[in-house]
Amino acid sequence: MAEAERIIGTPDITGAEGSGETGPDGPAASPDPGAPDARGTGATATDAAVDRSPATRRRRVILLFCVAVVAYLLDLGSKMLVVAKLEHQEPVELIGDWLKLDALRNSGAAFGFGEAFTIIFTIIAATVIVVIARLARKLYSLPWAIALGLLLGGALGNLTDRIFRAPGVFEGAVVDFIAPAHFAVFNLADSAIVCGGILIVFLSFKGLDPDGTVHKD
């Protein structure tokens, strides 16, 4: 029996083991690990390179509040100095007629708009602060931390005026003093808000979210 098996031999299965599944046109081609996935096209979101560790979020939140504190203190200090030295005085020329320091009280929004809606702008500023605080819980983007910090510092600066300055709580007039020629008078808080807003628009245009996710077309 053993001699018969030696003569007849056994089926050759070496090729089957090495080639994998076969078909009528030959062995099936194995997928190329480097080939793009054709299951879908269009806009995608990638966050593979984003570090979402608690330490990273903590650093971004600290940066946000550091930027906010710097912007707030600069605004508060400049307003205190203006009220003490420039209010009820002649404007100070910095660059001829092109740029002056002129202390004014503004009951409206940034750059003097909407003076009849002081309480509404106070509520808006408070709402902005709450929204920023909520966004901080999922903040992993460095540019977003800077932008939100500028917004927060500016909103706090003007909100402080509206709460503590005359004529009353939530109706206080904001101190403005930067007076370019042919433009509205504003303050450092307004500048921080505008710079933060412009940066947010730019980041949104680039497809970058606060959590670090990048949207690609």
C-alpha positions in Angstrom: 0.0 0.0 0.0 2.8 2.3 0.9 4.5 1.5 -2.4 1.4 2.3 -4.4 1.0 5.7 -2.7 4.7 6.4 -3.6 4.1 5.6 -7.3 0.8 7.4 -7.6 2.0 10.4 -5.6 -0.1 13.1 -3.9 -1.8 16.2 -5.4 0.4 19.2 -5.9 -1.0 21.8 -3.6 2.0 24.0 -3.4 0.7 26.5 -6.0 -2.7 26.7 -4.4 -1.1 27.6 -1.1 0.9 30.4 -2.5 -1.4 31.9 -5.1 -4.6 32.4 -3.0 -8.0 32.5 -4.7 -8.2 31.9 -8.4 -10.7 32.6 -11.1 -11.3 31.9 -14.7 -8.9 34.7 -15.7 -6.1 33.7 -13.3 -5.2 34.5 -9.7 -7.1 37.3 -8.1 -5.0 40.4 -7.6 -4.3 41.4 -4.1 -5.3 45.0 -3.2 -2.6 47.6 -3.3 -2.1 48.9 0.2 -1.0 52.3 -1.3 -4.0 52.6 -3.7 -6.6 55.3 -2.8 -9.9 54.1 -1.4 -12.5 54.5 -4.2 -15.5 54.0 -1.9 -16.3 57.7 -1.8 -15.3 61.1 -3.1 -15.9 64.7 -2.2 -15.2 66.7 0.9 -13.4 64.9 3.7 -12.3 65.7 7.2 -9.0 64.6 8.6 -7.7 64.8 12.2 -5.2 62.0 12.2 -2.4 64.3 13.2 -4.3 66.1 15.9 -3.1 65.5 19.5 -6.3 65.3 21.5 -4.7 64.5 24.8 -5.9 66.2 28.0 -2.6 68.0 28.3 -2.9 69.5 24.8 -6.4 70.8 25.5 -5.2 72.2 28.8 -2.4 74.1 27.1 -4.7 75.5 24.5 -7.2 76.7 27.2 -4.4 78.3 29.2 -3.2 80.1 26.0 -6.8 81.3 25.3 -7.1 82.8 28.8 -3.6 84.2 28.7 -4.4 86.1 25.5 -7.7 87.2 26.9 -6.1 88.5 30.1 -3.4 90.4 28.2 -6.0 92.0 25.9 -8.3 92.8 28.9 -5.6 94.4 31.0 -4.3 96.4 28.1 -7.8 97.7 27.4 -8.6 98.4 31.1 -5.3 100.1 31.7 -5.5 102.3 28.6 -9.1 103.3 29.5 -8.1 104.2 33.1 -5.3 106.4 31.8 -7.5 108.1 29.2 -10.2 108.9 31.8 -7.6 110.3 34.2 -5.5 112.3 31.7 -7.4 112.9 28.5 -11.1 113.2 29.3 -12.5 116.7 29.0 -9.2 117.8 27.4 -8.2 118.7 23.9 -7.4 115.8 21.6 -3.8 114.7 21.4 -2.3 114.5 17.9 -0.2 111.4 17.3 0.2 111.6 13.5 -1.0 115.1 12.6 -4.7 115.0 11.7 -4.5 111.4 10.7 -4.5 109.8 14.2 -5.5 111.4 17.5 -6.3 110.4 21.0 -9.7 111.8 21.8 -11.6 110.5 24.9 -15.3 109.9 24.2 -18.1 107.9 25.9 -19.9 105.5 23.6 -23.2 103.8 24.7 -23.4 101.8 21.4 -21.5 98.9 20.0 -18.0 98.8 18.6 -17.0 102.0 16.6 -20.0 103.9 17.9 -22.8 102.0 16.1 -26.2 101.5 17.7 -26.2 103.8 20.6 -29.9 103.1 21.3 -29.3 99.4 22.1 -26.9 99.5 25.0 -28.6 96.7 27.0 -28.8 94.5 23.9 -25.1 94.9 23.2 -24.4 94.1 26.9 -26.4 90.8 26.5 -24.6 90.0 23.3 -21.2 90.5 25.0 -22.2 88.2 27.8 -23.4 85.6 25.4 -20.1 85.7 23.5 -18.3 85.0 26.7 -20.5 82.0 27.5 -20.1 80.6 24.0 -16.3 80.9 24.1 -16.2 79.2 27.5 -18.2 76.3 26.0 -15.9 76.1 22.9 -12.9 75.8 25.3 -14.1 72.3 26.3 -13.1 70.9 22.9 -10.3 73.3 22.0 -7.2 71.7 20.4 -6.2 74.3 17.8 -3.5 76.8 18.5 -4.8 79.5 16.1 -8.3 79.1 17.4 -7.0 79.6 21.0 -5.5 82.9 20.0 -8.6 84.1 18.1 -11.0 83.1 20.9 -8.7 84.7 23.4 -8.8 88.0 21.6 -12.6 87.9 21.4 -12.9 87.0 25.0 -10.5 89.8 26.2 -12.3 92.4 24.0 -15.7 91.3 25.1 -14.7 91.4 28.8 -13.2 94.9 28.3 -16.3 96.5 26.9 -18.6 94.5 29.2 -16.7 95.9 32.2 -17.5 99.4 31.0 -21.1 98.6 30.5 -21.4 97.2 34.1 -19.4 99.7 36.1 -19.5 103.0 34.3 -22.2 105.7 34.2 -25.0 106.0 33.7 -25.8 102.7 35.4 -25.3 98.9 35.5 -25.6 97.3 32.1 -26.1 100.7 30.6 -22.6 102.1 31.0 -20.9 104.0 28.2 -17.7 102.5 26.8 -14.6 104.6 26.8 -13.3 105.2 23.3 -10.1 107.2 22.5 -8.4 106.0 19.3 -9.5 108.5 16.6 -8.2 108.0 13.1 -9.2 110.5 10.5 -12.4 109.9 8.7 -13.2 106.9 10.9 -15.1 106.1 14.0 -13.4 106.4 17.4 -12.7 103.0 19.1 -10.6 101.4 21.8 -8.3 98.4 22.3 -11.2 96.1 23.2 -12.8 96.9 19.8 -9.5 96.2 18.1 -9.1 92.8 19.8 -12.7 91.8 18.8 -12.1 92.8 15.2 -8.7 91.0 15.0 -10.2 87.9 16.6 -13.1 87.9 14.3 -10.9 88.3 11.2 -8.8 85.4 12.4 -11.8 83.2 12.9 -13.1 84.0 9.4 -9.7 83.1 8.0 -9.5 79.8 9.9 -13.1 78.9 8.8 -12.1 79.7 5.2 -9.2 77.3 5.6 -11.5 74.6 7.0 -9.9 74.4 10.4 -12.2 73.7 13.3 -11.6 74.5 17.0 -11.0 70.8 17.7 -8.2 70.7 15.2 -10.2 68.9 12.4 -9.3 70.1 8.9 -12.0 69.9 6.2 -10.7 69.4 2.7 -12.6 69.7 -0.6 
